[in-house]
Amino acid sequence: MHVPSPPAIVHFPGALGESPGARLSDFMDGTSNTLLVGERPPPDSLQAGRWYSGHIILEQFGGPDTVLSVNRGLGSPFDVECANAQSRYFYGRADNPCDRFHFWSFHPSGANFVFADGSARFIPYSAGNLLGALASRAGGETVGSFD
């Protein structure tokens, strides 16, 4: 059996996923404009449980210190079926194992996200093009209402 090597560590400019971590002063876009955690149900097989990483950062099987991308495909080299899974923001299906690689929820119109200031907001799928701006902590973007 051939097991592929994990990809090189990639640095993400978001709230989580960088070592040794982000300080409040690093949130130049403001903590109210920076995503911290997003909703993503597990597949119906429950493989990967509640925490799952689309990209391997520190643990090859995911954990709360890993991230999903908001703007590029991040399938897993350990999952041949979903090696090229996409990270677009759209309604998924529990019976599609590749839908664990993007944010979505069982709500038909969007998902809940926690921001770095501790607030939780519902972001509709129609505002998916804003996730890239909301995911960076110092990209110079501020986003108004997305209701």
N, C-alpha and C positions, 0 to 999 in steps of 0.2 A: 504494500500500500504506500503510495506516495502522498506525503503531507506537504503542501506548499509552505514556504517560509512566510512568516507574517510580514506585512509591508513595513517600510521604515516609519519611524515615528514622525508624524506630521503635526505641525503646530497650528492650532486654530485660534483666531483672534476673538473668541467668544468668552463668556464668563467662566466656563469650565473647560477642562481638557488640556491646560497648559501646566507644566511644572515650573515652579513650585506653587503656582496659584496666582490669582489676581487680587490686587488690593483695591479698595474702594476708589482710590485716586486713579486707578487704571481705567475707570469707566467714564471716559471723556464724553461719550454720548449721553451719559446720565443713567442711573440705575433704573429709572422708569422707562427708558427706551432700549433696554438690553434684556433679551431673553435669557432665562436661566435653565428652565426645565419645560419640556413639552410633552404632550400626551401622545401615547402610542400603545394601543392594545397588543397583547401577545397573540401569536397565531393560535388557531384552535388546537394545535398539538401541544400547546404550552411550552414548546421548545423555546428556550431563551428566557422564559419567565417574564417578569415585569420590567426588568432593566435589560436593555439590549443595545449593543453598539453596532452601528453600521460600519464603523471603522475601528480597527484595533489600535488602541493607544497604549495602554499599559497592561491590560489583561486580554488574553486572546479570546475569552468567552464573554466579554462584556461585564459591566458593573457600573455603579454610579459615578465612576471617574472617567467614563467614556462618552463619546458624543455621536450624534447623528448629524449629518450635514444638511444644510437647507438649500444648497445650490449645486450639488454634483452627485453623481452616482457613487454609492459607497458599498457595493456588494462585498461579500466576504470571500477571500480565496479559499476558505475552509468550507464553503457552501456552494458547490458546483451549480446547483439549480438556480441560485440567485447571485451568481458572481457579478452580474452587470445590473443589479437592481438600481432603480432610480430613486432620487431623494426629493422628487417633486412633492408638493403639498396637495393632496387630494384624498377623497374618501377611499378607504381600503376595504379589504375583506379579510375576515379571520381565517377563511379557508385558503387564502393565498399566502404561502409562507414568505414570499418576497415583500409583502407589505409591511414586514417588521423593519424594513430599512428606511422608512420615512415616517414623518409625523402624520397622525390622523387619529380619529376617534370614532366611536359608535354613534356620535351625534351626526345627523345627516348633513349639516351645513358647516362644520368646522371642528376645532379642538380647543382645549384649554391649555394655557401656557402660564407659567410662573415667571415673573420678571425679577431682576436682581434687587429691586426695592421691596420684594416680598408680596407684591400684589399679584393677583391671578386675573387673567382676562381671557375671554373667548375670542379667538381670531377666526373669522369665516374663511372658507377655502377661497373665496373670491379675492381675498387680500394676500394670497400666497406669495405674490411678487414682492411683498414687503419683508418677508422673513429674513432675507439676506441682510437688509439694513438693521433689522431688530436683533439679529444674532451677533453682530459685531459690537464690541464694547467701546471701540475708539475709531470708528470709521468716518466720523464726522457727520453721520446721518441722524436726524431726529424725525420721527414719524408722528403725524397727527392721528386723528381718529381713524379706525379701520372698521367701525361698526357697519 
